[in-house]
């Protein structure tokens, strides 16, 4: 596909931030054995990555707004466009030396996500989509899975940690879905969960308590790969409710019925 100027900038920036984080990740694996603990180091890596991404994007498009996980929101001169960035999705994995984390960059225009890029530096997999141009992983066009039987399908979600209030709901979800399917995965990086639905690796994904930067790029990538993306609550608002459900079309209704009960 022909890449737009904005998509080019986003891909280049995600790769550059990913390379820097990969260096830090090598350090984290060494830090694991130290008594001091790598937590401070990782939050620094996270902040540095966001700073690098913000600088590159704002240099390329000085008038756009910026919303990032680590910093404050920047209002752009152009109120219709803003970058939405998660410099390191899967921080806990990163901190523990687990090779499953990503850089996520989205471009929003008039309240709608029009370009999404998710880069997994460890596996060198770049997932991207531009509205109306399909979804891609590196050079390969992506399509959601074609499975239509729940019992053959694998789903992903997030699990509440550290006393979060959505634990009872999530346990009820799991009690309903586990008997009906081939498995549920919790890999700890929502951006990659969405990218994996787009790639047909997962058949569907649902989660509550997500932030815009966790899902902005992924939602578009799933849609462009032919998936259905809806608010978790019928008639709700994905970004406002911070909750989403998505899946390949053949399985969506069955999956949503189980989760929404």
Legacy VTK file of the C-alpha trace (Angstrom):
# vtk DataFile Version 3.0
C-alpha trace
ASCII
DATASET POLYDATA
POINTS 261 float
0.000 0.000 0.000
1.077 3.614 -0.494
1.866 5.129 2.896
0.666 8.625 3.745
3.150 11.182 5.088
1.592 10.961 8.581
1.735 7.166 8.634
5.388 7.286 7.563
6.219 9.663 10.415
4.358 7.448 12.924
6.054 4.237 11.783
9.517 5.780 11.844
8.888 7.248 15.300
7.507 3.972 16.728
10.525 2.044 15.435
12.954 4.579 16.867
11.296 4.560 20.305
11.110 0.765 20.136
14.840 0.461 19.492
15.622 2.685 22.500
13.274 0.679 24.725
14.839 -2.574 23.505
18.209 -1.352 24.813
16.593 -0.528 28.145
14.876 -3.928 28.166
18.290 -5.600 27.956
19.285 -3.577 31.009
16.124 -4.573 32.894
16.976 -8.244 32.455
20.325 -7.504 34.168
18.638 -5.410 36.862
16.275 -8.254 37.745
18.871 -9.754 40.040
19.712 -6.529 41.889
18.128 -5.793 45.261
17.466 -2.186 44.317
14.763 -3.232 41.878
14.199 -1.973 38.327
10.962 -0.023 38.951
12.501 3.467 38.858
14.605 2.525 35.866
11.543 1.366 33.929
9.461 4.451 34.687
12.438 6.485 33.424
12.581 4.384 30.236
8.838 4.960 29.807
9.157 8.740 30.233
12.184 8.924 27.932
10.300 7.011 25.226
7.322 9.354 25.478
9.593 12.393 25.322
11.323 10.993 22.214
7.990 10.214 20.522
6.465 13.583 21.415
9.501 15.468 20.148
9.522 13.603 16.808
5.763 13.963 16.223
5.592 17.606 17.282
8.556 18.443 15.089
6.872 16.809 12.101
3.435 18.309 12.855
3.847 21.302 15.214
0.161 22.280 15.116
-1.294 18.915 16.247
-2.370 18.225 19.834
-0.808 15.461 21.932
-2.187 13.066 24.567
0.306 10.685 26.153
0.227 8.330 29.110
3.168 9.871 30.931
2.825 13.594 30.306
0.052 16.137 30.341
-2.193 16.832 27.391
-1.061 19.440 24.856
-3.740 21.455 23.046
-2.671 21.952 19.440
-3.186 25.033 17.294
-5.133 22.674 15.041
-8.002 21.588 17.351
-9.122 18.870 14.933
-6.006 16.685 15.091
-4.101 15.086 17.949
-1.655 12.282 18.588
-2.636 9.663 21.211
0.421 7.800 22.477
1.291 4.955 24.829
5.100 4.876 24.808
5.244 1.516 26.600
2.134 -0.653 26.754
2.853 -3.667 28.943
5.029 -1.912 31.531
4.652 -4.738 34.068
5.861 -7.270 31.490
8.800 -5.000 30.660
9.624 -4.626 34.350
9.695 -8.398 34.810
11.823 -9.066 31.757
8.893 -10.587 29.817
9.214 -9.990 26.047
5.641 -8.847 25.393
5.179 -5.057 25.230
4.716 -2.408 22.564
4.733 1.223 21.471
1.310 2.535 20.405
0.687 5.717 18.377
-2.662 6.878 16.992
-3.750 9.959 15.078
-7.193 11.343 15.806
-9.002 13.685 13.409
-12.246 15.370 14.489
-12.735 12.832 17.273
-12.137 9.792 15.058
-9.010 7.631 14.916
-7.720 7.745 11.321
-4.269 6.088 11.656
-2.983 3.533 14.150
0.498 2.054 14.643
1.503 -0.589 17.208
5.123 -1.740 17.271
6.425 -4.797 19.127
10.228 -4.306 19.046
11.121 -7.703 20.577
9.423 -9.583 17.715
9.950 -6.752 15.196
6.242 -6.776 14.337
4.739 -3.487 13.176
0.936 -3.479 13.037
-0.642 -0.506 11.291
-3.778 0.761 9.605
-5.028 3.881 7.918
-8.771 4.434 7.669
-10.065 2.836 4.473
-6.749 1.147 3.521
-6.924 -2.135 5.442
-4.693 -3.412 8.249
-1.121 -4.628 7.901
1.615 -6.371 9.845
4.984 -5.477 8.336
4.458 -6.268 4.614
1.488 -8.569 5.106
-2.211 -7.702 4.884
-4.111 -8.772 8.000
-7.579 -10.261 8.339
-9.434 -11.226 11.488
-10.001 -14.927 12.125
-12.698 -16.831 10.251
-13.632 -19.194 13.109
-17.329 -19.381 13.831
-17.467 -21.899 16.707
-16.949 -20.663 20.267
-15.407 -23.982 21.320
-12.585 -23.500 18.780
-11.992 -19.836 19.646
-9.387 -18.197 21.887
-10.139 -14.837 23.515
-8.086 -12.326 25.451
-8.806 -9.885 28.245
-7.150 -8.029 31.101
-7.455 -9.154 34.713
-7.906 -6.585 37.483
-4.895 -6.271 39.784
-4.121 -4.623 43.138
-7.679 -4.359 44.422
-9.338 -2.841 41.359
-13.117 -2.605 41.662
-13.923 -4.497 38.443
-12.741 -7.863 39.855
-16.255 -9.302 40.548
-17.473 -8.460 37.014
-14.359 -9.975 35.432
-14.685 -13.181 37.476
-18.318 -13.453 36.327
-17.200 -12.929 32.699
-14.651 -15.736 33.056
-17.138 -18.083 34.726
-19.431 -17.648 31.718
-16.885 -17.748 28.913
-14.332 -20.375 29.991
-16.749 -23.331 29.616
-17.687 -22.205 26.080
-14.315 -21.645 24.378
-10.823 -23.022 23.643
-9.135 -20.645 26.082
-8.706 -17.141 27.452
-5.318 -15.422 27.526
-4.102 -12.548 29.686
-0.806 -11.333 28.235
-0.735 -7.909 29.829
-0.641 -5.475 26.891
-4.008 -4.283 25.561
-2.520 -2.734 22.404
-1.070 -6.116 21.419
-4.310 -7.900 22.370
-6.085 -5.721 19.802
-3.329 -6.185 17.212
-3.582 -9.968 17.711
-7.350 -9.886 17.086
-6.638 -8.030 13.826
-4.015 -10.647 12.895
-6.440 -13.531 13.536
-4.324 -14.857 16.449
-7.109 -14.158 18.943
-10.748 -14.502 17.935
-11.883 -11.688 20.217
-10.998 -9.366 23.098
-12.845 -7.547 25.857
-11.687 -5.366 28.719
-12.852 -2.687 31.167
-10.946 0.244 32.681
-8.817 1.006 29.622
-7.421 4.447 28.786
-7.622 6.064 25.323
-3.881 5.501 24.752
-4.253 1.761 25.530
-6.704 1.214 22.713
-6.798 4.134 20.240
-4.469 2.611 17.619
-5.732 -0.950 18.152
-9.413 -0.153 17.644
-8.771 1.167 14.142
-6.437 -1.730 13.286
-9.131 -4.272 14.279
-11.809 -2.450 12.252
-9.568 -2.217 9.205
-8.820 -5.957 9.481
-12.572 -6.625 9.200
-13.397 -6.982 12.900
-16.409 -5.646 14.777
-15.608 -3.184 17.573
-18.313 -2.088 20.017
-18.688 -0.568 23.482
-18.916 -3.300 26.137
-22.296 -1.916 27.216
-24.816 -1.799 24.362
-25.349 1.823 23.344
-22.353 2.971 25.383
-19.263 4.886 24.349
-15.931 3.049 24.110
-13.637 5.925 25.083
-16.061 7.396 27.622
-16.865 4.065 29.301
-13.231 2.891 28.963
-14.555 -0.541 27.985
-14.539 -2.416 24.683
-15.488 -5.710 23.098
-14.282 -6.738 19.642
-14.098 -9.889 17.555
-14.187 -11.329 14.080
-17.642 -11.062 12.514
-18.448 -14.828 12.397
-18.059 -15.156 16.183
-18.939 -11.670 17.441
-22.624 -12.194 18.281
-22.009 -15.457 20.167
-19.038 -13.989 22.026
-20.785 -10.718 22.903
-23.858 -12.595 24.140
-21.756 -14.592 26.609
-19.794 -11.583 27.883
-22.733 -9.199 28.040
-24.875 -11.972 29.564
LINES 1 262
261 0 1 2 3 4 5 6 7 8 9 10 11 12 13 14 15 16 17 18 19 20 21 22 23 24 25 26 27 28 29 30 31 32 33 34 35 36 37 38 39 40 41 42 43 44 45 46 47 48 49 50 51 52 53 54 55 56 57 58 59 60 61 62 63 64 65 66 67 68 69 70 71 72 73 74 75 76 77 78 79 80 81 82 83 84 85 86 87 88 89 90 91 92 93 94 95 96 97 98 99 100 101 102 103 104 105 106 107 108 109 110 111 112 113 114 115 116 117 118 119 120 121 122 123 124 125 126 127 128 129 130 131 132 133 134 135 136 137 138 139 140 141 142 143 144 145 146 147 148 149 150 151 152 153 154 155 156 157 158 159 160 161 162 163 164 165 166 167 168 169 170 171 172 173 174 175 176 177 178 179 180 181 182 183 184 185 186 187 188 189 190 191 192 193 194 195 196 197 198 199 200 201 202 203 204 205 206 207 208 209 210 211 212 213 214 215 216 217 218 219 220 221 222 223 224 225 226 227 228 229 230 231 232 233 234 235 236 237 238 239 240 241 242 243 244 245 246 247 248 249 250 251 252 253 254 255 256 257 258 259 260
